């Protein structure tokens, strides 16, 4: 099988050949990968800023946002059949399992020894066939196959929003999303579907094509911050933007940071104390968030979903990973 892999020794990103995956456990599912999305993590991997190959290997096959169709199931698989469409989760439990991984919350792994398909210690999905355990696959209803590749990034937004709502101790009504990337746009769509008065702020000009996709859904966009909100989702990768919004957050406000790196700047601790505010970090997603993603996808406006995705060939992957960032929020490669 053709696969796109990072070689951590040669520091190259190259097409290589891979044996078809082995299908060994009776809870395993073999599936054909049809589409894979690319995100900021993949681009950071492609420039060796993060990630690691599987133990004892030098290469890592990238790709963690996959959509596939089941070819064969092990005898113990109960919920999936040949022909079903699936999206794999990304993270796998640490071994021996820490208390979070043991209760099925690998996204909250506390040992730090988890692995992630296509990112950390496990090969990913930029290839033709894959095997995963039934428990690591989310079934995609037929009517959502055309946008199913968005389920993984959407699950990350769903978990972040669930965390914010679990922490907020009042009646949050307004939301602000920082960032016009796929996670930011999907987070805004979830918050709107939940009835929040949501707006998005980012640096892109007001006439940027991504802003037009928000406009389609009556989600206001601003390129200069005009105040904060009860719930703030940071998906910009900018510490300055996060701190600016934090300094204006109302009482009881909750900010979830998803992408901002370490940075310097005054953190308004005193203001946070007297206003009972919270800043929460969030990564990856639990099964509940994946299922919420499937439900929300079915509610979102189809036109907006279609506008989020630009499809291109599998052979163009290298360009998407290493070339100038594309205007489309989500570039999807078709295998
Ligand atoms: C993925 C997550 C993953 C995170 C950190 C993100 O791009 O969507 O599933 O946990 O990267 O590796």
Boltz pocket constraint, residues with backbone or C-beta under 6 A from the ligand:
constraints:
  - pocket:
      binder: B
      contacts: [[A, 39], [A, 41], [A, 42], [A, 64], [A, 90], [A, 91], [A, 116], [A, 119], [A, 152], [A, 153], [A, 156], [A, 283], [A, 284], [A, 285]]
      max_distance: 6.0
